[in-house]
Amino acid sequence: MRPAVCQARSYLVGMEPVSDRIQVKRLPERGNYDRAAINEILDEALVCHVGIVTSDGYPMVIPTIHARQGNTLYIHGSAASRLLRSMRSGDEICVTVTLLDGLVVARSAVHNSMNYRSVVVLGSPRMVDDPDEKLAALEVVTDHVIPGRWAQSREVLEKEVKGTLVVALAIDEASAKVRTGPPVDDEADYSLPIWAGVVPLSMVAGDPIPDARNLEGIEAPVAVAAYER
């Protein structure tokens, strides 16, 4: 997992944005349009938020699981999911992920901030109907959460595949925004006797809790026992 401690104030500035829609307007020096940096954030995050406009005309943002394979972002859920069913129209959606790396504590409350890595992806989703791609996408999503878990699980049933919807979104319009480093105070405030700095934050896995109905002698696989993000 990427360390949350930031040694210096350095902003990731990548390539030019592919469109004005995903260009970082507020604090543009924090914008990053490099695909490798965008992929890294998408791959580390476990949860994304999907913004849609429903058929009734009102906005809705839903958290869900995602996974990336190449230039495609996959989102999956129940066939009864209103979020996924609404994407059959092909209307554009907005997908965001955020990784929180630290609390930035400044000498002035107005300069308090957070260190973070975030990504915004815009585009028109595609419903995955091809059985082979759908099965492959489910494997990608499963292994995104716990590497190797698909191969360790029982074979998925046909009814389970049919009961799951998978949506694909090309990562053609995307941007990252990143803040790292210490607080940035007004110059006059640096002489004040007030503590300032960064409180690092990271996701830490606890010890696995075995299911009470596990068969005797079954041990947690390494990917579970030594899980980290």
C-alpha positions as CSV (number, residue, x, y, z in Angstrom):
1,M,0.0,0.0,0.0
2,R,1.2,3.5,-0.8
3,P,2.5,5.2,2.4
4,A,0.2,8.0,3.7
5,V,3.1,10.0,5.1
6,C,4.0,12.8,2.7
7,Q,7.6,14.0,2.9
8,A,7.3,17.1,0.9
9,R,4.7,19.3,-0.9
10,S,4.7,17.9,-4.4
11,Y,1.8,17.9,-6.8
12,L,1.5,15.4,-9.6
13,V,1.1,17.3,-12.8
14,G,0.5,15.0,-15.8
15,M,-0.3,15.4,-19.4
16,E,-2.9,17.7,-21.0
17,P,-6.5,16.8,-20.3
18,V,-8.3,15.1,-23.2
19,S,-11.3,17.4,-22.8
20,D,-12.4,20.6,-21.0
21,R,-15.0,18.6,-19.0
22,I,-12.4,16.7,-16.9
23,Q,-9.9,19.5,-16.6
24,V,-9.2,20.4,-13.0
25,K,-10.4,24.0,-12.6
26,R,-9.9,24.5,-8.8
27,L,-6.2,24.4,-7.9
28,P,-5.2,23.1,-11.4
29,E,-1.6,22.4,-10.3
30,R,-3.0,19.4,-8.5
31,G,-4.5,18.0,-11.7
32,N,-2.9,14.9,-13.3
33,Y,-4.0,13.5,-16.6
34,D,-1.3,10.8,-16.9
35,R,-3.0,7.4,-17.4
36,A,-0.6,5.5,-15.2
37,A,-1.4,7.8,-12.2
38,I,-5.1,7.5,-12.9
39,N,-4.9,3.7,-13.1
40,E,-3.0,3.5,-9.9
41,I,-5.7,5.3,-8.0
42,L,-8.5,3.3,-9.6
43,D,-6.7,0.0,-8.8
44,E,-6.1,0.9,-5.1
45,A,-9.6,2.1,-4.4
46,L,-12.2,-0.5,-3.3
47,V,-15.3,1.7,-3.7
48,C,-16.4,4.1,-6.4
49,H,-19.4,6.5,-6.5
50,V,-21.5,6.5,-9.7
51,G,-23.5,9.6,-10.5
52,I,-26.5,9.2,-12.8
53,V,-29.7,11.1,-13.8
54,T,-32.6,8.7,-13.2
55,S,-35.4,8.2,-15.7
56,D,-37.5,10.5,-13.4
57,G,-35.1,13.3,-14.1
58,Y,-33.4,13.6,-10.7
59,P,-29.7,13.1,-9.9
60,M,-28.5,10.1,-7.8
61,V,-25.1,9.0,-6.6
62,I,-24.6,5.4,-5.6
63,P,-21.5,3.7,-4.0
64,T,-20.5,0.4,-5.5
65,I,-17.5,-1.9,-6.3
66,H,-15.5,-1.4,-9.4
67,A,-12.5,-2.9,-11.1
68,R,-10.3,-1.9,-14.0
69,Q,-9.0,-4.0,-16.8
70,G,-6.9,-2.2,-19.4
71,N,-8.8,0.8,-20.5
72,T,-12.2,-0.5,-19.2
73,L,-13.8,0.1,-15.9
74,Y,-16.3,-2.6,-14.8
75,I,-19.1,-2.0,-12.4
76,H,-21.4,-4.9,-11.3
77,G,-24.4,-5.5,-9.2
78,S,-27.7,-7.3,-8.9
79,A,-30.0,-7.5,-11.9
80,A,-32.5,-5.8,-9.7
81,S,-30.2,-2.8,-9.2
82,R,-31.9,0.4,-10.3
83,L,-28.5,2.0,-10.8
84,L,-27.3,-0.6,-13.3
85,R,-30.6,-1.0,-15.1
86,S,-30.8,2.7,-15.6
87,M,-27.5,2.5,-17.6
88,R,-29.1,0.6,-20.4
89,S,-30.1,3.9,-21.9
90,G,-26.4,4.7,-22.5
91,D,-26.8,8.1,-21.0
92,E,-23.5,9.5,-19.7
93,I,-22.5,8.8,-16.1
94,C,-19.8,10.1,-13.8
95,V,-17.6,7.8,-11.7
96,T,-15.4,9.0,-8.9
97,V,-13.0,7.4,-6.4
98,T,-11.2,9.0,-3.5
99,L,-8.3,7.8,-1.4
100,L,-7.8,9.7,1.8
101,D,-4.1,9.8,2.9
102,G,-4.0,12.3,5.7
103,L,-5.5,15.2,7.7
104,V,-3.7,18.5,7.1
105,V,-3.7,20.5,10.3
106,A,-2.8,24.2,9.7
107,R,-2.2,27.0,12.1
108,S,-5.3,28.7,10.7
109,A,-8.5,26.8,10.5
110,V,-9.2,28.2,7.0
111,H,-6.0,26.4,5.8
112,N,-6.9,23.0,7.2
113,S,-7.1,20.5,4.4
114,M,-6.7,16.8,3.6
115,N,-4.1,14.9,1.6
116,Y,-6.0,12.8,-1.0
117,R,-5.8,11.1,-4.4
118,S,-9.0,11.2,-6.5
119,V,-10.2,10.3,-10.0
120,V,-13.2,11.4,-12.1
121,V,-14.2,9.4,-15.1
122,L,-16.9,10.5,-17.6
123,G,-18.5,8.6,-20.3
124,S,-21.4,6.5,-21.7
125,P,-21.6,3.0,-20.1
126,R,-22.0,-0.2,-22.1
127,M,-24.1,-3.1,-20.8
128,V,-22.0,-6.3,-20.9
129,D,-24.1,-8.9,-22.6
130,D,-21.4,-11.2,-24.0
131,P,-21.3,-14.2,-21.7
132,D,-17.5,-14.6,-21.9
133,E,-16.8,-10.9,-21.3
134,K,-19.3,-10.9,-18.4
135,L,-17.7,-13.9,-16.7
136,A,-14.2,-12.4,-17.2
137,A,-15.4,-9.1,-15.8
138,L,-16.8,-10.8,-12.7
139,E,-13.4,-12.5,-12.2
140,V,-11.7,-9.1,-12.5
141,V,-14.0,-7.5,-9.9
142,T,-13.5,-10.4,-7.5
143,D,-9.8,-10.4,-7.7
144,H,-9.7,-6.6,-7.5
145,V,-11.0,-6.9,-3.9
146,I,-9.0,-10.0,-2.9
147,P,-6.3,-11.1,-5.4
148,G,-6.7,-14.7,-6.4
149,R,-10.1,-15.2,-4.8
150,W,-11.8,-16.2,-8.0
151,A,-9.7,-19.3,-8.4
152,Q,-10.2,-20.2,-4.7
153,S,-14.0,-20.0,-4.9
154,R,-16.4,-22.6,-6.2
155,E,-17.4,-22.3,-9.9
156,V,-20.0,-19.7,-10.4
157,L,-23.4,-20.9,-11.4
158,E,-25.1,-19.9,-14.6
159,K,-28.1,-18.5,-12.6
160,E,-25.7,-16.4,-10.6
161,V,-24.2,-14.9,-13.8
162,K,-27.7,-14.2,-15.2
163,G,-28.7,-12.6,-11.9
164,T,-25.8,-10.1,-12.1
165,L,-25.5,-7.1,-14.3
166,V,-22.1,-5.8,-15.5
167,V,-21.5,-2.4,-17.0
168,A,-18.4,-1.4,-18.8
169,L,-17.1,2.2,-19.1
170,A,-14.1,3.2,-21.3
171,I,-11.6,5.3,-19.4
172,D,-11.2,7.8,-22.2
173,E,-12.2,10.9,-20.3
174,A,-10.6,10.9,-16.9
175,S,-8.5,13.1,-14.6
176,A,-6.8,12.7,-11.2
177,K,-6.5,15.3,-8.5
178,V,-3.9,14.9,-5.8
179,R,-2.8,16.8,-2.7
180,T,0.3,15.9,-0.7
181,G,2.5,17.5,1.9
182,P,2.3,19.8,4.9
183,P,-0.1,22.7,5.5
184,V,0.3,25.9,3.6
185,D,-0.2,28.8,6.0
186,D,0.0,32.5,5.7
187,E,3.6,33.6,6.1
188,A,2.9,35.6,9.2
189,D,1.3,32.6,10.9
190,Y,4.5,30.5,10.9
191,S,5.8,32.5,13.9
192,L,2.7,31.5,16.0
193,P,3.1,29.0,18.8
194,I,0.5,26.6,17.2
195,W,1.2,23.0,16.2
196,A,0.7,22.2,12.6
197,G,1.4,19.2,10.5
198,V,-0.2,16.1,9.0
199,V,-2.0,13.2,10.6
200,P,-1.4,10.2,8.2
201,L,-4.4,8.0,7.5
202,S,-4.4,4.6,5.9
203,M,-6.6,1.5,5.5
204,V,-5.4,-1.3,7.8
205,A,-6.7,-4.8,7.7
206,G,-7.5,-6.6,11.0
207,D,-7.1,-10.3,11.7
208,P,-9.4,-12.4,9.6
209,I,-12.5,-13.7,11.5
210,P,-13.3,-17.2,10.3
211,D,-16.9,-18.2,9.6
212,A,-18.2,-20.4,12.4
213,R,-19.3,-23.0,9.8
214,N,-15.8,-23.4,8.2
215,L,-14.8,-27.0,8.0
216,E,-12.3,-28.1,10.5
217,G,-8.7,-27.6,9.5
218,I,-9.5,-25.0,6.9
219,E,-7.0,-22.1,7.2
220,A,-7.3,-18.6,5.7
221,P,-5.4,-18.3,2.4
222,V,-2.4,-16.1,2.3
223,A,-4.2,-13.4,0.3
224,V,-6.7,-13.2,3.2
225,A,-4.4,-13.8,6.2
226,A,-1.9,-11.2,5.0
227,Y,-4.4,-8.8,3.3
228,E,-3.3,-5.2,2.7
229,R,-4.4,-2.5,0.4
